[in-house]
């Protein structure tokens, strides 16, 4: 079975985005996201897919949506979570969940790992990342950096006893 890793950039209040757009645009974080997801399968929702400039290179997009989408190379569409979970049962690799908020909520209980860019800033938002119960996860800060006066941390959470 696949191991699921959620990856996101969040503000102090777990903010993810507003109006189907990311709140913060930190070039180094985009690079970090690419490094973590390159050559992997990624799970995302239709709105997240539409927010991208196109299909992300060197990644296979597994889109969960109730709407009709045309499949093409590196884009597979699932209309219900059960079919996607059945597929994940057939592979033995890390699969990255890249959003949006509803997709994170659906896969959060099944995740083995969460990779967050924790941004020490807050902003109005309409999409939020699920709250991590600190008793269920170990937390390891990989690096702390600053961009335009905003401090942020790349952090890995690993589920305890999963």
C-alpha positions, 0 to 999 in steps of 0.5 A: 500500500502507498504511504501518504504524505501531505505537503502544504504551506500554512500560516499561524492559523493553518491558513492555506489560501484565499479565492483558490490562490496561495497566500504566500509566494516564497520562491524557496518554498516553491523549490522545496515543494518541487524537490519533495514532489518531483518524480512522485504521484500527487493527489489533488482536487480539481480546484487545485488542478485549475489553480496550477499553470498546467500539469506539474512536470515529472509528476503523475496527477491523481485528481479526485473530483465529482466533475467530469475531467478528461484524462491524459498523460500524467493525469488520472481522474477519480470520481470517488475516494474509494476508487482512489484508495483501491488504486493506492492499495496496489502501489508501494510508494510515497504519494504526496497529497498537495491539496486543496483543503477538502482533499487534505481533510479526506486524506489527513486520517490516512497520512503517515507524514506531513511536510509543512512550511510553517510561515510566521505570519497570518492572513485572511483565508477561506481554506485551512489545513487540518489541525495537528494534534501534537500528541499524535505526531513527532515534529522535526524542524529541517530549516528556518529561513526568512523571506521579505521579513517573514520567518518560515520553517520547513517541518516534518511531522511523522505520525506516532504509532501508525 
